[in-house]
Amino acid sequence: MAHSLSAKKRMRQNVKRRALNRARKTVLKSKLRKVQESLAHGGGAEADSTCQTAFQALDRAADQRTIHRNAAARRKSRLARRRNATKSKPTA
């Protein structure tokens, strides 16, 4: 348990930040899950739009320092590769 005033304040701040970051990560994960599902169902225009919203969510999370900017860039790159792979795959 913290004893000094500054340590107590830091604990209060950490509780608030943790709650915000967890909520932001939950929203981000759900958007990424929607992209995975749309890519699994063949892609198309729906996959492009969900990818675009996921890219925006990743950038927003990186700007808010919920996730590291390099982690956001890595996830965007992997999503783009998967989206491009489904585009180039011939539809039978």
BAKOL-365146 format. One record per residue: residue number from 1; chain; x, y, z of N, C-alpha, C, O in turn. Coordinates in Angstrom, 3 decimals. Atoms other than C-alpha are relative to their C-alpha. Layout:
N
   num   chaine        n_x        n_y        n_z       ca_x       ca_y       ca_z        c_x        c_y        c_z        o_x        o_y        o_z
   NUM        A          X          Y          Z          X          Y          Z          X          Y          Z          X          Y          Z
...
end
This chain:
92
   num   chaine        n_x        n_y        n_z       ca_x       ca_y       ca_z        c_x        c_y        c_z        o_x        o_y        o_z
     1        A      0.837     -1.178      0.000      0.000      0.000      0.000      0.880      1.239      0.000      1.892      1.297      0.698
     2        A     -0.770     -1.229      0.102      1.258      3.445     -0.884     -0.144      0.836      1.263     -1.201      0.852      1.893
     3        A      0.028     -0.811     -1.212      2.153      5.781      1.950      0.022      1.489     -0.315     -0.701      2.263      0.311
     4        A     -0.095     -1.432      0.297      3.082      9.107      0.388     -1.182      0.446     -0.848     -1.838     -0.362     -1.504
     5        A      1.115     -0.556      0.751      0.528     11.405     -1.182      0.182     -0.203     -1.497     -0.772     -0.518     -2.208
     6        A     -0.238      0.146      1.438      2.171     11.238     -4.589     -0.175     -1.451     -0.436     -0.648     -1.709     -1.543
     7        A      0.176      1.411      0.336      2.192      7.431     -4.510     -1.479     -0.375     -0.005     -1.918     -1.187     -0.820
     8        A      1.437      0.263     -0.024     -1.493      7.392     -3.571     -0.667      0.567     -1.251     -1.544     -0.064     -1.840
     9        A      0.549     -0.609      1.215     -2.284      9.759     -6.431      0.359     -0.847     -1.213     -0.473     -1.067     -2.093
    10        A     -0.442      0.842      1.116     -0.258      7.603     -8.802     -0.840     -1.263     -0.086     -1.172     -1.710     -1.184
    11        A      0.844      1.196      0.002     -2.290      4.567     -7.753     -1.385      0.307     -0.548     -1.945     -0.477     -1.314
    12        A      1.307     -0.388      0.528     -5.542      6.420     -8.429      0.058      0.185     -1.509     -0.847     -0.243     -2.226
    13        A     -0.153     -0.217      1.439     -4.271      7.456    -11.859      0.130     -1.323     -0.745     -0.434     -1.503     -1.824
    14        A     -0.204      1.293      0.649     -3.184      3.919    -12.659     -1.300     -0.779     -0.128     -1.525     -1.458     -1.130
    15        A      1.289      0.691      0.047     -6.629      2.544    -11.821     -0.837      0.555     -1.151     -1.437     -0.206     -1.910
    16        A      0.776     -0.628      1.073     -8.282      5.048    -14.171      0.557     -0.362     -1.371     -0.190     -0.701     -2.288
    17        A     -0.623      0.298      1.291     -5.786      4.464    -16.960     -0.199     -1.459     -0.392     -0.432     -1.776     -1.559
    18        A      0.179      1.422      0.284     -6.070      0.707    -16.652     -1.407     -0.269     -0.518     -1.588     -1.046     -1.455
    19        A      1.385      0.188      0.440     -9.849      0.884    -17.007     -0.183      0.526     -1.429     -0.825     -0.126     -2.252
    20        A      0.109     -0.563      1.346     -9.582      3.143    -20.073      0.699     -0.875     -1.026      0.155     -1.155     -2.094
    21        A     -0.761      0.815      0.947     -6.908      1.022    -21.713     -0.677     -1.335     -0.262     -0.681     -1.821     -1.393
    22        A      0.683      1.273      0.190     -8.841     -2.182    -21.127     -1.219      0.164     -0.894     -1.487     -0.683     -1.746
    23        A      1.173     -0.250      0.841    -11.972     -0.682    -22.671      0.423      0.241     -1.448     -0.200     -0.277     -2.376
    24        A     -0.472     -0.277      1.358    -10.032      0.612    -25.665      0.500     -1.259     -0.689      0.248     -1.465     -1.876
    25        A     -0.503      1.243      0.584     -8.318     -2.736    -26.191     -1.138     -0.948     -0.358     -1.061     -1.666     -1.355
    26        A      1.147      0.852      0.283    -11.652     -4.541    -26.024     -0.658      0.415     -1.308     -0.985     -0.430     -2.142
    27        A      0.585     -0.510      1.242    -13.090     -2.306    -28.750      0.893     -0.342     -1.183      0.412     -0.757     -2.237
    28        A     -0.953      0.291      1.070     -9.940     -2.763    -30.820     -0.026     -1.476     -0.379     -0.022     -1.812     -1.563
    29        A      0.022      1.436      0.281    -10.015     -6.553    -30.488     -1.267     -0.416     -0.729     -1.227     -1.282     -1.604
    30        A      1.246      0.357      0.678    -13.659     -6.708    -31.537      0.040      0.448     -1.461     -0.470     -0.255     -2.333
    31        A     -0.112     -0.454      1.390    -12.908     -4.644    -34.664      0.937     -0.903     -0.797      0.679     -1.200     -1.964
    32        A     -0.924      0.907      0.679     -9.960     -6.887    -35.507     -0.654     -1.354     -0.245     -0.391     -1.997     -1.262
    33        A      0.705      1.269      0.168    -12.164     -9.942    -34.999     -0.975      0.086     -1.177     -1.128     -0.878     -1.927
    34        A      0.906     -0.183      1.129    -14.703     -8.523    -37.468      0.747     -0.071     -1.320      0.232     -0.608     -2.300
    35        A     -0.814      0.068      1.215    -11.932     -8.122    -40.034      0.345     -1.448     -0.310      0.249     -1.881     -1.458
    36        A     -0.350      1.408      0.205    -10.836    -11.728    -39.523     -1.187     -0.779     -0.554     -1.033     -1.608     -1.450
    37        A      1.199      0.705      0.463    -14.403    -12.939    -39.999     -0.341      0.374     -1.439     -0.701     -0.495     -2.233
    38        A      0.332     -0.417      1.362    -14.968    -10.871    -43.143      1.020     -0.543     -1.000      0.666     -0.856     -2.137
    39        A     -1.008      0.584      0.890    -11.682    -12.110    -44.619     -0.219     -1.504     -0.147      0.031     -2.066     -1.213
    40        A      0.250      1.436      0.062    -12.609    -15.693    -43.779     -1.180     -0.327     -0.909     -1.242     -1.411     -1.490
    41        A      1.178      0.225      0.839    -15.903    -15.304    -45.648      0.197      0.490     -1.420     -0.776      0.735     -2.132
    42        A     -0.252     -0.307      1.400    -14.216    -14.363    -48.886      0.448      1.404     -0.296      0.866      1.681     -1.420
    43        A     -0.482     -1.355      0.232    -13.352    -10.703    -48.456     -1.006      0.854     -0.728     -2.186      0.868     -0.374
    44        A      0.879     -0.877      0.762    -14.787     -8.261    -50.955     -0.051      1.387      0.591      0.852      1.805      1.316
    45        A      0.141     -1.378     -0.452    -16.050     -4.783    -50.231     -0.167      0.083      1.513      0.285      1.035      2.149
    46        A      0.186     -0.004     -1.458    -17.058     -5.704    -46.698      1.348     -0.085      0.716      1.576      0.601      1.712
    47        A     -1.319      0.136     -0.613    -13.507     -6.770    -45.886      0.790      1.291     -0.111      1.511      1.662      0.815
    48        A     -0.710     -1.262      0.168    -12.139     -3.524    -47.304     -0.480      1.038      1.003      0.325      1.755      1.597
    49        A      0.525     -1.005     -0.923    -14.455     -1.402    -45.191      0.351     -0.337      1.449      0.676      0.554      2.234
    50        A     -0.359      0.368     -1.371    -13.809     -3.394    -42.016      1.494      0.182      0.235      1.909      0.551      1.334
    51        A     -1.441     -0.237     -0.130    -10.063     -3.230    -42.675      0.274      1.482      0.219      1.115      1.852      1.037
    52        A     -0.203     -1.443     -0.126    -10.286      0.522    -43.052     -0.348      0.475      1.410      0.385      1.271      1.997
    53        A      0.366     -0.403     -1.363    -12.115      0.914    -39.735      0.986     -0.571      1.025      1.274      0.066      2.038
    54        A     -0.987      0.585     -0.906     -9.630     -1.441    -38.074      1.304      0.790     -0.046      1.937      0.998      0.989
    55        A     -1.204     -0.827      0.118     -6.716      0.617    -39.425     -0.161      1.293      0.787      0.760      1.723      1.481
    56        A      0.249     -1.233     -0.739     -8.293      3.756    -38.007      0.022     -0.255      1.505      0.552      0.551      2.270
    57        A      0.017      0.325     -1.427     -8.863      2.055    -34.657      1.410     -0.271      0.515      1.752      0.123      1.630
    58        A     -1.383      0.254     -0.396     -5.253      0.858    -34.557      0.783      1.305      0.123      1.542      1.495      1.073
    59        A     -0.688     -1.288     -0.060     -3.972      4.342    -35.335     -0.442      0.802      1.221      0.373      1.441      1.885
    60        A      0.528     -0.733     -1.148     -6.236      5.836    -32.682      0.563     -0.574      1.300      0.930      0.176      2.203
    61        A     -0.540      0.630     -1.213     -5.067      3.312    -30.075      1.474      0.331      0.178      1.946      0.499      1.302
    62        A     -1.415     -0.353     -0.088     -1.450      4.089    -30.923      0.160      1.473      0.393      1.049      1.817      1.172
    63        A     -0.067     -1.418     -0.357     -2.078      7.838    -30.711     -0.310      0.224      1.476      0.274      1.099      2.116
    64        A      0.366     -0.119     -1.407     -3.669      7.391    -27.300      0.945     -0.782      0.906      0.767     -0.806      2.124
    65        A     -1.016      0.785     -0.699     -0.719      5.197    -26.281     -0.577     -1.195      0.745     -0.032     -1.640      1.755
    66        A      0.546      1.239     -0.554     -2.955      2.255    -25.501      0.868     -1.166     -0.440      1.154     -2.067      0.349
    67        A     -0.966      0.971      0.500     -0.701      0.135    -27.701      1.166      0.785     -0.601      1.025      1.967     -0.916
    68        A     -1.179     -0.645      0.562      2.769      0.922    -29.017     -0.203      0.241     -1.486     -0.871     -0.543     -2.160
    69        A      0.202     -0.327      1.419      2.935      2.566    -32.435      0.583     -1.056     -0.917      0.057     -1.286     -2.006
    70        A     -0.560      1.062      0.833      5.161     -0.201    -33.764     -0.905     -1.234     -0.001     -0.996     -1.941     -1.004
    71        A      0.949      1.116     -0.059      2.646     -2.802    -32.593     -1.181      0.282     -0.915     -1.680     -0.620     -1.587
    72        A      1.095     -0.367      0.898     -0.079     -0.899    -34.431      0.427     -0.159     -1.453     -0.335     -0.673     -2.273
    73        A     -0.499      0.118      1.371      2.054     -0.739    -37.577      0.141     -1.462     -0.403     -0.165     -1.830     -1.537
    74        A     -0.163      1.430      0.286      2.816     -4.454    -37.347     -1.355     -0.658     -0.263     -1.493     -1.450     -1.195
    75        A      1.320      0.588      0.199     -0.850     -5.375    -36.993     -0.633      0.480     -1.292     -1.293     -0.295     -1.984
    76        A      0.535     -0.528      1.252     -1.826     -3.096    -39.872      0.654     -0.693     -1.185     -0.016     -1.016     -2.166
    77        A     -0.715      0.663      1.086      0.831     -4.679    -42.057     -0.494     -1.427     -0.191     -0.687     -1.874     -1.322
    78        A      0.466      1.387      0.098     -0.333     -8.200    -41.259     -1.426     -0.069     -0.542     -1.761     -0.955     -1.328
    79        A      1.363     -0.041      0.525     -3.958     -7.278    -41.895      0.005      0.296     -1.497     -0.735     -0.322     -2.263
    80        A     -0.057     -0.366      1.417     -3.065     -5.675    -45.214      0.482     -1.180     -0.835     -0.016     -1.409     -1.938
    81        A     -0.482      1.179      0.736     -1.133     -8.784    -46.262     -1.095     -1.042     -0.145     -1.253     -1.641     -1.209
    82        A      1.100      0.982      0.084     -4.086    -11.027    -45.420     -1.079      0.469     -0.964     -1.625     -0.329     -1.726
    83        A      1.025     -0.534      0.897     -6.502     -8.719    -47.249      0.452     -0.121     -1.446     -0.336     -0.506     -2.310
    84        A     -0.516      0.091      1.364     -4.278     -8.607    -50.333      0.081     -1.448     -0.466     -0.096     -1.729     -1.651
    85        A     -0.049      1.413      0.368     -3.883    -12.384    -50.248     -1.383     -0.502     -0.400     -1.507     -1.309     -1.321
    86        A      1.338      0.440      0.373     -7.646    -12.851    -50.334     -0.449      0.647     -1.310     -1.242      0.072     -2.055
    87        A      0.336     -0.649      1.272     -7.915    -10.350    -53.189      0.614     -0.719     -1.185     -0.023     -0.880     -2.226
    88        A     -0.705      0.637      1.104     -5.345    -12.141    -55.310     -0.418     -1.454     -0.199     -0.152     -2.045     -1.246
    89        A      0.438      1.389      0.099     -6.860    -15.560    -54.592     -1.156     -0.087     -1.021     -2.139      0.643     -0.900
    90        A      1.089      0.095      0.992     -8.990    -16.624    -57.600     -1.245     -0.606      0.631     -1.171     -1.571      1.391
    91        A      1.255      0.520     -0.511    -12.623    -17.167    -56.787     -0.551     -1.026     -0.992     -0.705     -0.739     -2.179
    92        A      0.447      1.083      0.873    -13.912    -20.459    -58.151     -1.481      0.033     -0.249     -2.006     -0.817     -0.967
end
